[in-house]
Amino acid sequence: MHARGEYERIKDALDDADVDEPMTAREILRLLDERDEEFESAHRIATVLGREAERGEVEVHRGQPYRYEL
């Protein structure tokens, strides 16, 4: 069986929560915590989503703080 990757875990949680607006990494971490999905930090989420942005899967809204849209 294939284990879900970090991006898939984030995407699934946002899809399940029916998120329709950009969120910060910290907001995403809180959402994952509410769903009992363990993630080491908001920084790790930002790293994963930044990598996916390079592939065109995620849009990064550069501001203070950055917001991510899948």
mmCIF file as gemmi writes it, N, C-alpha and C atoms, coordinates in Angstrom:
data_model
loop_
_atom_site.group_PDB
_atom_site.id
_atom_site.type_symbol
_atom_site.label_atom_id
_atom_site.label_alt_id
_atom_site.label_comp_id
_atom_site.label_asym_id
_atom_site.label_entity_id
_atom_site.label_seq_id
_atom_site.pdbx_PDB_ins_code
_atom_site.Cartn_x
_atom_site.Cartn_y
_atom_site.Cartn_z
_atom_site.occupancy
_atom_site.B_iso_or_equiv
_atom_site.pdbx_formal_charge
_atom_site.auth_seq_id
_atom_site.auth_asym_id
_atom_site.pdbx_PDB_model_num
ATOM 1 N N . MET Axp A 1 ? 0.838 -1.176 0 1 0 ? 1 A 1
ATOM 2 C CA . MET Axp A 1 ? 0 0 0 1 0 ? 1 A 1
ATOM 3 C C . MET Axp A 1 ? 0.886 1.243 0 1 0 ? 1 A 1
ATOM 4 N N . HIS Axp A 2 ? 0.527 2.223 -0.786 1 0 ? 2 A 1
ATOM 5 C CA . HIS Axp A 2 ? 1.277 3.462 -0.92 1 0 ? 2 A 1
ATOM 6 C C . HIS Axp A 2 ? 0.866 4.434 0.183 1 0 ? 2 A 1
ATOM 7 N N . ALA Axp A 3 ? 1.83 4.906 0.956 1 0 ? 3 A 1
ATOM 8 C CA . ALA Axp A 3 ? 1.552 5.89 2.001 1 0 ? 3 A 1
ATOM 9 C C . ALA Axp A 3 ? 1.325 7.256 1.359 1 0 ? 3 A 1
ATOM 10 N N . ARG Axp A 4 ? 0.378 7.983 1.915 1 0 ? 4 A 1
ATOM 11 C CA . ARG Axp A 4 ? 0.123 9.321 1.395 1 0 ? 4 A 1
ATOM 12 C C . ARG Axp A 4 ? 1.295 10.23 1.722 1 0 ? 4 A 1
ATOM 13 N N . GLY Axp A 5 ? 1.692 11.026 0.736 1 0 ? 5 A 1
ATOM 14 C CA . GLY Axp A 5 ? 2.765 11.98 0.94 1 0 ? 5 A 1
ATOM 15 C C . GLY Axp A 5 ? 2.272 13.203 1.687 1 0 ? 5 A 1
ATOM 16 N N . GLU Axp A 6 ? 3.208 14.056 2.049 1 0 ? 6 A 1
ATOM 17 C CA . GLU Axp A 6 ? 2.858 15.248 2.811 1 0 ? 6 A 1
ATOM 18 C C . GLU Axp A 6 ? 1.916 16.167 2.042 1 0 ? 6 A 1
ATOM 19 N N . TYR Axp A 7 ? 2.191 16.387 0.768 1 0 ? 7 A 1
ATOM 20 C CA . TYR Axp A 7 ? 1.316 17.257 -0.02 1 0 ? 7 A 1
ATOM 21 C C . TYR Axp A 7 ? -0.092 16.676 -0.106 1 0 ? 7 A 1
ATOM 22 N N . GLU Axp A 8 ? -0.188 15.383 -0.314 1 0 ? 8 A 1
ATOM 23 C CA . GLU Axp A 8 ? -1.501 14.74 -0.416 1 0 ? 8 A 1
ATOM 24 C C . GLU Axp A 8 ? -2.276 14.88 0.887 1 0 ? 8 A 1
ATOM 25 N N . ARG Axp A 9 ? -1.585 14.76 2.025 1 0 ? 9 A 1
ATOM 26 C CA . ARG Axp A 9 ? -2.251 14.92 3.33 1 0 ? 9 A 1
ATOM 27 C C . ARG Axp A 9 ? -2.793 16.334 3.491 1 0 ? 9 A 1
ATOM 28 N N . ILE Axp A 10 ? -2.005 17.323 3.086 1 0 ? 10 A 1
ATOM 29 C CA . ILE Axp A 10 ? -2.454 18.717 3.168 1 0 ? 10 A 1
ATOM 30 C C . ILE Axp A 10 ? -3.642 18.936 2.232 1 0 ? 10 A 1
ATOM 31 N N . LYS Axp A 11 ? -3.498 18.497 0.998 1 0 ? 11 A 1
ATOM 32 C CA . LYS Axp A 11 ? -4.554 18.684 -0.007 1 0 ? 11 A 1
ATOM 33 C C . LYS Axp A 11 ? -5.851 18.011 0.426 1 0 ? 11 A 1
ATOM 34 N N . ASP Axp A 12 ? -5.768 16.791 0.906 1 0 ? 12 A 1
ATOM 35 C CA . ASP Axp A 12 ? -6.966 16.066 1.354 1 0 ? 12 A 1
ATOM 36 C C . ASP Axp A 12 ? -7.67 16.798 2.493 1 0 ? 12 A 1
ATOM 37 N N . ALA Axp A 13 ? -6.895 17.313 3.449 1 0 ? 13 A 1
ATOM 38 C CA . ALA Axp A 13 ? -7.495 18.03 4.581 1 0 ? 13 A 1
ATOM 39 C C . ALA Axp A 13 ? -8.189 19.3 4.115 1 0 ? 13 A 1
ATOM 40 N N . LEU Axp A 14 ? -7.558 20.042 3.191 1 0 ? 14 A 1
ATOM 41 C CA . LEU Axp A 14 ? -8.177 21.269 2.684 1 0 ? 14 A 1
ATOM 42 C C . LEU Axp A 14 ? -9.408 20.955 1.844 1 0 ? 14 A 1
ATOM 43 N N . ASP Axp A 15 ? -9.347 19.889 1.07 1 0 ? 15 A 1
ATOM 44 C CA . ASP Axp A 15 ? -10.511 19.474 0.282 1 0 ? 15 A 1
ATOM 45 C C . ASP Axp A 15 ? -11.662 19.076 1.196 1 0 ? 15 A 1
ATOM 46 N N . ASP Axp A 16 ? -11.359 18.295 2.23 1 0 ? 16 A 1
ATOM 47 C CA . ASP Axp A 16 ? -12.401 17.845 3.165 1 0 ? 16 A 1
ATOM 48 C C . ASP Axp A 16 ? -13.045 19.014 3.901 1 0 ? 16 A 1
ATOM 49 N N . ALA Axp A 17 ? -12.238 20.046 4.192 1 0 ? 17 A 1
ATOM 50 C CA . ALA Axp A 17 ? -12.744 21.215 4.908 1 0 ? 17 A 1
ATOM 51 C C . ALA Axp A 17 ? -13.418 22.21 3.976 1 0 ? 17 A 1
ATOM 52 N N . ASP Axp A 18 ? -13.396 21.913 2.677 1 0 ? 18 A 1
ATOM 53 C CA . ASP Axp A 18 ? -14.019 22.77 1.671 1 0 ? 18 A 1
ATOM 54 C C . ASP Axp A 18 ? -13.473 24.198 1.74 1 0 ? 18 A 1
ATOM 55 N N . VAL Axp A 19 ? -12.145 24.294 1.839 1 0 ? 19 A 1
ATOM 56 C CA . VAL Axp A 19 ? -11.475 25.59 1.899 1 0 ? 19 A 1
ATOM 57 C C . VAL Axp A 19 ? -11.501 26.229 0.521 1 0 ? 19 A 1
ATOM 58 N N . ASP Axp A 20 ? -11.942 27.481 0.462 1 0 ? 20 A 1
ATOM 59 C CA . ASP Axp A 20 ? -12.048 28.155 -0.831 1 0 ? 20 A 1
ATOM 60 C C . ASP Axp A 20 ? -11.303 29.489 -0.863 1 0 ? 20 A 1
ATOM 61 N N . GLU Axp A 21 ? -10.409 29.687 0.091 1 0 ? 21 A 1
ATOM 62 C CA . GLU Axp A 21 ? -9.617 30.908 0.109 1 0 ? 21 A 1
ATOM 63 C C . GLU Axp A 21 ? -8.189 30.572 0.523 1 0 ? 21 A 1
ATOM 64 N N . PRO Axp A 22 ? -7.235 31.409 0.14 1 0 ? 22 A 1
ATOM 65 C CA . PRO Axp A 22 ? -5.843 31.156 0.514 1 0 ? 22 A 1
ATOM 66 C C . PRO Axp A 22 ? -5.682 31.149 2.033 1 0 ? 22 A 1
ATOM 67 N N . MET Axp A 23 ? -4.788 30.293 2.504 1 0 ? 23 A 1
ATOM 68 C CA . MET Axp A 23 ? -4.536 30.172 3.943 1 0 ? 23 A 1
ATOM 69 C C . MET Axp A 23 ? -3.042 30.255 4.218 1 0 ? 23 A 1
ATOM 70 N N . THR Axp A 24 ? -2.699 30.708 5.416 1 0 ? 24 A 1
ATOM 71 C CA . THR Axp A 24 ? -1.305 30.71 5.831 1 0 ? 24 A 1
ATOM 72 C C . THR Axp A 24 ? -0.904 29.302 6.243 1 0 ? 24 A 1
ATOM 73 N N . ALA Axp A 25 ? 0.389 29.064 6.318 1 0 ? 25 A 1
ATOM 74 C CA . ALA Axp A 25 ? 0.879 27.755 6.758 1 0 ? 25 A 1
ATOM 75 C C . ALA Axp A 25 ? 0.418 27.464 8.189 1 0 ? 25 A 1
ATOM 76 N N . ARG Axp A 26 ? 0.386 28.474 9.023 1 0 ? 26 A 1
ATOM 77 C CA . ARG Axp A 26 ? -0.06 28.293 10.413 1 0 ? 26 A 1
ATOM 78 C C . ARG Axp A 26 ? -1.544 27.91 10.472 1 0 ? 26 A 1
ATOM 79 N N . GLU Axp A 27 ? -2.366 28.54 9.632 1 0 ? 27 A 1
ATOM 80 C CA . GLU Axp A 27 ? -3.789 28.189 9.576 1 0 ? 27 A 1
ATOM 81 C C . GLU Axp A 27 ? -3.965 26.757 9.088 1 0 ? 27 A 1
ATOM 82 N N . ILE Axp A 28 ? -3.168 26.368 8.11 1 0 ? 28 A 1
ATOM 83 C CA . ILE Axp A 28 ? -3.23 24.998 7.591 1 0 ? 28 A 1
ATOM 84 C C . ILE Axp A 28 ? -2.809 24.009 8.674 1 0 ? 28 A 1
ATOM 85 N N . LEU Axp A 29 ? -1.783 24.348 9.437 1 0 ? 29 A 1
ATOM 86 C CA . LEU Axp A 29 ? -1.336 23.481 10.528 1 0 ? 29 A 1
ATOM 87 C C . LEU Axp A 29 ? -2.458 23.279 11.547 1 0 ? 29 A 1
ATOM 88 N N . ARG Axp A 30 ? -3.156 24.348 11.906 1 0 ? 30 A 1
ATOM 89 C CA . ARG Axp A 30 ? -4.286 24.23 12.847 1 0 ? 30 A 1
ATOM 90 C C . ARG Axp A 30 ? -5.373 23.32 12.285 1 0 ? 30 A 1
ATOM 91 N N . LEU Axp A 31 ? -5.665 23.477 10.992 1 0 ? 31 A 1
ATOM 92 C CA . LEU Axp A 31 ? -6.665 22.639 10.341 1 0 ? 31 A 1
ATOM 93 C C . LEU Axp A 31 ? -6.247 21.164 10.384 1 0 ? 31 A 1
ATOM 94 N N . LEU Axp A 32 ? -4.985 20.904 10.092 1 0 ? 32 A 1
ATOM 95 C CA . LEU Axp A 32 ? -4.48 19.53 10.144 1 0 ? 32 A 1
ATOM 96 C C . LEU Axp A 32 ? -4.574 18.977 11.567 1 0 ? 32 A 1
ATOM 97 N N . ASP Axp A 33 ? -4.22 19.789 12.559 1 0 ? 33 A 1
ATOM 98 C CA . ASP Axp A 33 ? -4.315 19.355 13.955 1 0 ? 33 A 1
ATOM 99 C C . ASP Axp A 33 ? -5.745 18.991 14.326 1 0 ? 33 A 1
ATOM 100 N N . GLU Axp A 34 ? -6.705 19.783 13.875 1 0 ? 34 A 1
ATOM 101 C CA . GLU Axp A 34 ? -8.121 19.506 14.148 1 0 ? 34 A 1
ATOM 102 C C . GLU Axp A 34 ? -8.553 18.175 13.555 1 0 ? 34 A 1
ATOM 103 N N . ARG Axp A 35 ? -7.881 17.747 12.499 1 0 ? 35 A 1
ATOM 104 C CA . ARG Axp A 35 ? -8.223 16.51 11.812 1 0 ? 35 A 1
ATOM 105 C C . ARG Axp A 35 ? -7.294 15.358 12.216 1 0 ? 35 A 1
ATOM 106 N N . ASP Axp A 36 ? -6.556 15.566 13.298 1 0 ? 36 A 1
ATOM 107 C CA . ASP Axp A 36 ? -5.622 14.56 13.814 1 0 ? 36 A 1
ATOM 108 C C . ASP Axp A 36 ? -4.59 14.114 12.786 1 0 ? 36 A 1
ATOM 109 N N . GLU Axp A 37 ? -4.208 15.035 11.905 1 0 ? 37 A 1
ATOM 110 C CA . GLU Axp A 37 ? -3.119 14.811 10.951 1 0 ? 37 A 1
ATOM 111 C C . GLU Axp A 37 ? -1.889 15.485 11.543 1 0 ? 37 A 1
ATOM 112 N N . GLU Axp A 38 ? -0.923 14.699 11.94 1 0 ? 38 A 1
ATOM 113 C CA . GLU Axp A 38 ? 0.272 15.274 12.554 1 0 ? 38 A 1
ATOM 114 C C . GLU Axp A 38 ? 1.215 15.82 11.491 1 0 ? 38 A 1
ATOM 115 N N . PHE Axp A 39 ? 1.684 17.026 11.742 1 0 ? 39 A 1
ATOM 116 C CA . PHE Axp A 39 ? 2.674 17.677 10.886 1 0 ? 39 A 1
ATOM 117 C C . PHE Axp A 39 ? 3.64 18.359 11.821 1 0 ? 39 A 1
ATOM 118 N N . GLU Axp A 40 ? 4.932 18.354 11.486 1 0 ? 40 A 1
ATOM 119 C CA . GLU Axp A 40 ? 5.922 18.831 12.449 1 0 ? 40 A 1
ATOM 120 C C . GLU Axp A 40 ? 5.867 20.334 12.704 1 0 ? 40 A 1
ATOM 121 N N . SER Axp A 41 ? 5.524 21.143 11.697 1 0 ? 41 A 1
ATOM 122 C CA . SER Axp A 41 ? 5.506 22.595 11.916 1 0 ? 41 A 1
ATOM 123 C C . SER Axp A 41 ? 4.883 23.322 10.729 1 0 ? 41 A 1
ATOM 124 N N . ALA Axp A 42 ? 4.556 24.587 10.956 1 0 ? 42 A 1
ATOM 125 C CA . ALA Axp A 42 ? 4.07 25.437 9.871 1 0 ? 42 A 1
ATOM 126 C C . ALA Axp A 42 ? 5.177 25.632 8.842 1 0 ? 42 A 1
ATOM 127 N N . HIS Axp A 43 ? 6.412 25.68 9.303 1 0 ? 43 A 1
ATOM 128 C CA . HIS Axp A 43 ? 7.545 25.826 8.386 1 0 ? 43 A 1
ATOM 129 C C . HIS Axp A 43 ? 7.613 24.648 7.411 1 0 ? 43 A 1
ATOM 130 N N . ARG Axp A 44 ? 7.364 23.439 7.917 1 0 ? 44 A 1
ATOM 131 C CA . ARG Axp A 44 ? 7.386 22.258 7.044 1 0 ? 44 A 1
ATOM 132 C C . ARG Axp A 44 ? 6.266 22.343 6.011 1 0 ? 44 A 1
ATOM 133 N N . ILE Axp A 45 ? 5.094 22.808 6.421 1 0 ? 45 A 1
ATOM 134 C CA . ILE Axp A 45 ? 3.98 22.97 5.483 1 0 ? 45 A 1
ATOM 135 C C . ILE Axp A 45 ? 4.365 23.971 4.4 1 0 ? 45 A 1
ATOM 136 N N . ALA Axp A 46 ? 4.968 25.094 4.794 1 0 ? 46 A 1
ATOM 137 C CA . ALA Axp A 46 ? 5.395 26.102 3.822 1 0 ? 46 A 1
ATOM 138 C C . ALA Axp A 46 ? 6.423 25.518 2.851 1 0 ? 46 A 1
ATOM 139 N N . THR Axp A 47 ? 7.304 24.681 3.342 1 0 ? 47 A 1
ATOM 140 C CA . THR Axp A 47 ? 8.309 24.051 2.485 1 0 ? 47 A 1
ATOM 141 C C . THR Axp A 47 ? 7.66 23.127 1.467 1 0 ? 47 A 1
ATOM 142 N N . VAL Axp A 48 ? 6.749 22.299 1.934 1 0 ? 48 A 1
ATOM 143 C CA . VAL Axp A 48 ? 6.05 21.356 1.046 1 0 ? 48 A 1
ATOM 144 C C . VAL Axp A 48 ? 5.252 22.119 -0.007 1 0 ? 48 A 1
ATOM 145 N N . LEU Axp A 49 ? 4.512 23.128 0.415 1 0 ? 49 A 1
ATOM 146 C CA . LEU Axp A 49 ? 3.683 23.883 -0.529 1 0 ? 49 A 1
ATOM 147 C C . LEU Axp A 49 ? 4.519 24.734 -1.469 1 0 ? 49 A 1
ATOM 148 N N . GLY Axp A 50 ? 5.636 25.234 -0.999 1 0 ? 50 A 1
ATOM 149 C CA . GLY Axp A 50 ? 6.544 25.971 -1.871 1 0 ? 50 A 1
ATOM 150 C C . GLY Axp A 50 ? 7.102 25.092 -2.98 1 0 ? 50 A 1
ATOM 151 N N . ARG Axp A 51 ? 7.434 23.859 -2.633 1 0 ? 51 A 1
ATOM 152 C CA . ARG Axp A 51 ? 7.927 22.907 -3.633 1 0 ? 51 A 1
ATOM 153 C C . ARG Axp A 51 ? 6.844 22.596 -4.662 1 0 ? 51 A 1
ATOM 154 N N . GLU Axp A 52 ? 5.62 22.435 -4.21 1 0 ? 52 A 1
ATOM 155 C CA . GLU Axp A 52 ? 4.511 22.162 -5.122 1 0 ? 52 A 1
ATOM 156 C C . GLU Axp A 52 ? 4.199 23.385 -5.984 1 0 ? 52 A 1
ATOM 157 N N . ALA Axp A 53 ? 4.453 24.581 -5.469 1 0 ? 53 A 1
ATOM 158 C CA . ALA Axp A 53 ? 4.239 25.8 -6.259 1 0 ? 53 A 1
ATOM 159 C C . ALA Axp A 53 ? 5.178 25.821 -7.462 1 0 ? 53 A 1
ATOM 160 N N . GLU Axp A 54 ? 6.377 25.312 -7.284 1 0 ? 54 A 1
ATOM 161 C CA . GLU Axp A 54 ? 7.325 25.247 -8.399 1 0 ? 54 A 1
ATOM 162 C C . GLU Axp A 54 ? 6.82 24.333 -9.507 1 0 ? 54 A 1
ATOM 163 N N . ARG Axp A 55 ? 5.99 23.371 -9.158 1 0 ? 55 A 1
ATOM 164 C CA . ARG Axp A 55 ? 5.404 22.434 -10.129 1 0 ? 55 A 1
ATOM 165 C C . ARG Axp A 55 ? 4.08 22.946 -10.676 1 0 ? 55 A 1
ATOM 166 N N . GLY Axp A 56 ? 3.59 24.058 -10.125 1 0 ? 56 A 1
ATOM 167 C CA . GLY Axp A 56 ? 2.344 24.632 -10.605 1 0 ? 56 A 1
ATOM 168 C C . GLY Axp A 56 ? 1.097 24.115 -9.917 1 0 ? 56 A 1
ATOM 169 N N . GLU Axp A 57 ? 1.261 23.332 -8.844 1 0 ? 57 A 1
ATOM 170 C CA . GLU Axp A 57 ? 0.107 22.764 -8.139 1 0 ? 57 A 1
ATOM 171 C C . GLU Axp A 57 ? -0.484 23.718 -7.099 1 0 ? 57 A 1
ATOM 172 N N . VAL Axp A 58 ? 0.319 24.668 -6.659 1 0 ? 58 A 1
ATOM 173 C CA . VAL Axp A 58 ? -0.07 25.578 -5.588 1 0 ? 58 A 1
ATOM 174 C C . VAL Axp A 58 ? 0.235 27.001 -6.033 1 0 ? 58 A 1
ATOM 175 N N . GLU Axp A 59 ? -0.658 27.921 -5.688 1 0 ? 59 A 1
ATOM 176 C CA . GLU Axp A 59 ? -0.408 29.338 -5.942 1 0 ? 59 A 1
ATOM 177 C C . GLU Axp A 59 ? -0.01 29.98 -4.625 1 0 ? 59 A 1
ATOM 178 N N . VAL Axp A 60 ? 1.103 30.706 -4.637 1 0 ? 60 A 1
ATOM 179 C CA . VAL Axp A 60 ? 1.584 31.387 -3.439 1 0 ? 60 A 1
ATOM 180 C C . VAL Axp A 60 ? 1.245 32.863 -3.56 1 0 ? 60 A 1
ATOM 181 N N . HIS Axp A 61 ? 0.517 33.364 -2.578 1 0 ? 61 A 1
ATOM 182 C CA . HIS Axp A 61 ? 0.184 34.786 -2.499 1 0 ? 61 A 1
ATOM 183 C C . HIS Axp A 61 ? 1.229 35.406 -1.579 1 0 ? 61 A 1
ATOM 184 N N . ARG Axp A 62 ? 2.168 36.103 -2.19 1 0 ? 62 A 1
ATOM 185 C CA . ARG Axp A 62 ? 3.287 36.66 -1.425 1 0 ? 62 A 1
ATOM 186 C C . ARG Axp A 62 ? 2.837 37.922 -0.703 1 0 ? 62 A 1
ATOM 187 N N . GLY Axp A 63 ? 2.84 37.838 0.555 1 0 ? 63 A 1
ATOM 188 C CA . GLY Axp A 63 ? 2.47 38.946 1.415 1 0 ? 63 A 1
ATOM 189 C C . GLY Axp A 63 ? 3.061 38.665 2.772 1 0 ? 63 A 1
ATOM 190 N N . GLN Axp A 64 ? 2.57 39.329 3.754 1 0 ? 64 A 1
ATOM 191 C CA . GLN Axp A 64 ? 3.07 39.096 5.093 1 0 ? 64 A 1
ATOM 192 C C . GLN Axp A 64 ? 1.894 38.693 5.961 1 0 ? 64 A 1
ATOM 193 N N . PRO Axp A 65 ? 1.673 37.429 6.223 1 0 ? 65 A 1
ATOM 194 C CA . PRO Axp A 65 ? 2.462 36.265 5.823 1 0 ? 65 A 1
ATOM 195 C C . PRO Axp A 65 ? 2.022 35.729 4.459 1 0 ? 65 A 1
ATOM 196 N N . TYR Axp A 66 ? 2.841 34.826 3.924 1 0 ? 66 A 1
ATOM 197 C CA . TYR Axp A 66 ? 2.477 34.156 2.671 1 0 ? 66 A 1
ATOM 198 C C . TYR Axp A 66 ? 1.184 33.386 2.891 1 0 ? 66 A 1
ATOM 199 N N . ARG Axp A 67 ? 0.385 33.301 1.827 1 0 ? 67 A 1
ATOM 200 C CA . ARG Axp A 67 ? -0.837 32.481 1.837 1 0 ? 67 A 1
ATOM 201 C C . ARG Axp A 67 ? -0.753 31.52 0.666 1 0 ? 67 A 1
ATOM 202 N N . TYR Axp A 68 ? -1.318 30.356 0.861 1 0 ? 68 A 1
ATOM 203 C CA . TYR Axp A 68 ? -1.224 29.291 -0.124 1 0 ? 68 A 1
ATOM 204 C C . TYR Axp A 68 ? -2.618 28.894 -0.601 1 0 ? 68 A 1
ATOM 205 N N . GLU Axp A 69 ? -2.728 28.697 -1.909 1 0 ? 69 A 1
ATOM 206 C CA . GLU Axp A 69 ? -4.002 28.305 -2.516 1 0 ? 69 A 1
ATOM 207 C C . GLU Axp A 69 ? -3.748 27.078 -3.39 1 0 ? 69 A 1
ATOM 208 N N . LEU Axp A 70 ? -4.486 26.013 -3.1 1 0 ? 70 A 1
ATOM 209 C CA . LEU Axp A 70 ? -4.326 24.777 -3.858 1 0 ? 70 A 1
ATOM 210 C C . LEU Axp A 70 ? -5.359 24.695 -4.958 1 0 ? 70 A 1
